[in-house]
Amino acid sequence: MASPSDLQRNDICGIAIDLCVEIDRASINYGALTKTYVQHCASADATKISTLVPRDGEIITMITTATDTFVLFPNNHGSNLFFTRPSFAAKHVLGTDSVVHGWLYRNRRARSHVAIFDASRLNGQDMRTLEPLQRHTYVHQQLHQIPSSSLIHYHWSGHEAQCMRPFHKMKMDFDVMCIARLMDDMTAACPCVQRVLPCLLVANGDLRPPHIVLPRPR
């Protein structure tokens, strides 16, 4: 039986590409999710820009040129650059010469979506030297009017303290696996997106870090 990742990749991926002279891969590299978690600290991390991770979602990069739309999977062995299928053509949504990053996931109705939360380039404008909040603001301005029922749409992000409440309370069309921080340095040699261990929601909406008890050594 095909995994959720296989199904959603099959929905978006067209022909695999080994070489594309239009695309400089070094300028569109975006990190995959780390396997480990970092602990949220209310005093230090409350204003870091973070986003909600759909269950079985994976980070992808979408690239638009004057003629085509491509999808790139970060840190993937084998072929990782593809033409998108026609239903995911994105020039009319993202503009020409855009490089954006988002979640590829299947919603509760088993329909594959791309939810955009970050950008390296929008309409030819380089975003990589901007702060995470600035980059995300440009993404919001570009995509906020597109309905969430569209196959390609905006994905809400906010300060890490704000992300805690949607993690626990907001009803969405996907199951939320965890919270992840947008990258501070998009030019890092080994980029990665950090998973964040969320706080616990307790009485009266109070948010507290989880109390983790390590097992006794045997």
C-alpha positions in Angstrom: 0.0 0.0 0.0 1.4 3.4 -0.9 2.4 5.8 1.9 0.9 9.3 2.3 4.2 10.7 1.0 4.1 8.5 -2.1 0.4 9.5 -2.8 1.0 13.2 -2.5 4.2 13.1 -4.5 2.4 11.2 -7.3 -0.3 13.9 -7.3 2.1 16.8 -7.9 5.1 15.3 -9.7 5.3 15.2 -13.5 8.5 14.3 -15.4 11.7 14.1 -13.4 14.5 16.5 -14.5 18.2 15.8 -14.3 19.4 19.1 -15.7 17.6 22.4 -16.1 19.6 25.4 -17.2 16.9 27.8 -16.1 17.4 26.9 -12.4 20.4 27.7 -10.2 19.9 25.1 -7.4 22.3 26.7 -5.1 20.1 29.8 -4.9 16.9 27.8 -4.1 18.2 25.4 -1.4 15.8 25.2 1.5 16.2 22.9 4.5 14.2 19.8 5.3 12.7 19.2 8.7 15.2 18.1 11.4 14.5 14.7 13.0 15.1 16.1 16.5 13.1 18.7 18.5 14.2 21.9 20.3 12.4 23.0 23.4 10.3 26.2 23.3 11.4 28.7 25.9 8.7 31.3 26.6 11.2 34.0 27.6 13.5 33.7 24.6 11.4 32.1 21.8 8.0 33.8 22.0 8.5 36.1 19.0 10.3 33.6 16.7 8.4 33.1 13.5 7.0 29.6 13.3 4.5 27.6 11.4 2.2 24.6 11.9 3.4 21.3 10.4 0.7 19.1 8.8 0.9 15.4 9.7 2.8 13.5 6.9 3.5 16.9 5.4 6.9 17.5 3.7 8.7 20.7 2.8 8.9 21.4 -0.9 10.1 24.2 -3.1 8.1 25.5 -6.0 9.8 27.4 -8.8 8.0 29.3 -11.6 9.6 30.5 -14.8 8.1 32.3 -17.8 6.9 28.9 -19.2 6.9 26.2 -16.5 6.4 25.3 -12.8 8.8 22.9 -11.0 8.8 21.2 -7.7 12.0 20.5 -5.7 12.3 18.1 -2.7 15.1 19.1 -0.3 17.8 16.7 0.8 16.2 13.9 -1.2 18.3 11.1 -2.6 17.8 10.3 -6.3 15.7 12.5 -8.6 14.3 15.5 -6.6 13.4 18.0 -9.3 10.2 17.6 -11.3 7.9 19.4 -13.6 4.6 19.8 -11.7 1.4 18.3 -13.1 -0.9 20.8 -14.8 -3.2 21.0 -11.8 -0.3 22.5 -9.8 0.9 25.0 -12.4 1.5 28.1 -10.3 2.6 31.0 -12.4 -0.9 32.6 -12.2 -0.6 32.3 -8.4 3.0 33.1 -7.6 4.0 35.2 -10.6 6.9 34.6 -13.0 10.4 34.0 -11.5 9.3 33.0 -8.0 10.9 30.5 -5.6 8.6 29.6 -2.7 8.6 27.0 0.1 5.7 25.2 1.7 4.1 22.0 2.9 2.9 19.3 0.5 0.3 17.4 2.5 -3.0 15.6 2.1 -6.0 17.1 3.9 -8.8 15.3 5.7 -10.5 14.6 2.4 -7.3 12.9 1.0 -6.7 15.8 -1.4 -3.1 17.0 -1.9 -2.3 20.6 -1.2 0.7 22.9 -1.3 0.5 25.5 1.6 3.2 28.2 1.1 4.8 29.8 4.2 8.2 31.2 3.0 10.0 32.5 -0.1 13.4 32.9 -1.5 12.2 34.9 -4.5 8.9 36.5 -5.5 8.3 38.0 -8.9 12.0 38.3 -9.4 12.7 40.0 -6.1 15.4 38.2 -3.9 14.1 37.5 -0.4 17.0 35.5 1.1 18.6 38.4 3.0 15.4 39.4 4.7 14.3 38.5 8.2 11.8 35.5 8.5 8.9 37.9 9.4 9.6 40.1 6.4 9.7 37.1 4.0 6.5 35.7 5.4 4.8 39.1 5.1 5.6 39.2 1.4 4.2 35.6 1.0 1.0 36.7 2.8 0.6 39.8 0.6 1.0 37.6 -2.5 -1.4 34.7 -1.4 -3.8 35.8 1.3 -6.7 36.3 -1.1 -6.4 32.7 -2.5 -9.0 30.4 -0.8 -7.6 27.5 1.3 -9.6 25.1 -0.9 -7.2 25.9 -3.8 -4.5 23.4 -4.4 -1.9 26.1 -3.8 -2.6 28.6 -1.0 -1.1 30.6 1.9 -0.2 28.8 5.1 -0.6 30.7 8.3 2.5 31.4 10.4 3.1 33.6 13.4 5.1 34.2 16.5 5.9 31.0 18.3 3.8 31.9 21.3 0.8 32.4 19.0 1.4 29.1 17.2 0.9 27.2 20.5 -2.8 28.0 20.6 -3.7 26.9 17.0 -1.6 23.7 17.7 -4.1 22.9 20.5 -7.3 24.6 19.5 -7.8 25.6 15.8 -9.8 23.2 13.6 -8.1 22.9 10.3 -8.3 20.6 7.3 -5.2 18.7 8.4 -3.9 17.2 11.6 -1.1 19.3 13.2 2.0 17.2 13.9 4.1 19.9 15.6 5.4 23.5 15.2 8.5 24.4 13.1 10.6 27.6 13.0 11.2 29.4 9.7 14.9 29.5 8.9 16.9 32.6 10.1 19.7 32.1 7.6 18.6 31.1 4.1 22.2 31.1 2.9 23.5 28.5 5.4 25.7 25.7 4.0 23.5 23.0 5.6 20.0 24.6 6.0 17.4 22.9 8.2 14.0 23.7 9.6 13.8 23.1 13.4 10.9 21.2 14.9 9.7 22.8 18.2 8.4 20.8 21.2 5.2 22.8 22.0 3.9 23.8 25.4 1.1 22.1 27.1 -2.3 23.9 27.2 -3.6 23.8 30.8 -6.4 25.5 32.8 -7.7 28.9 31.7 -5.7 28.8 28.5 -2.3 29.0 30.3 0.6 27.8 28.3 3.4 25.9 30.1 6.3 23.9 28.9 5.8 20.2 29.2 7.4 18.5 32.2 9.5 15.7 30.8 10.5 12.9 33.1 13.4 10.8 31.9 13.3 7.1 32.6 15.6 5.8 35.4 18.8 4.1 34.1 18.6 0.4 34.3 
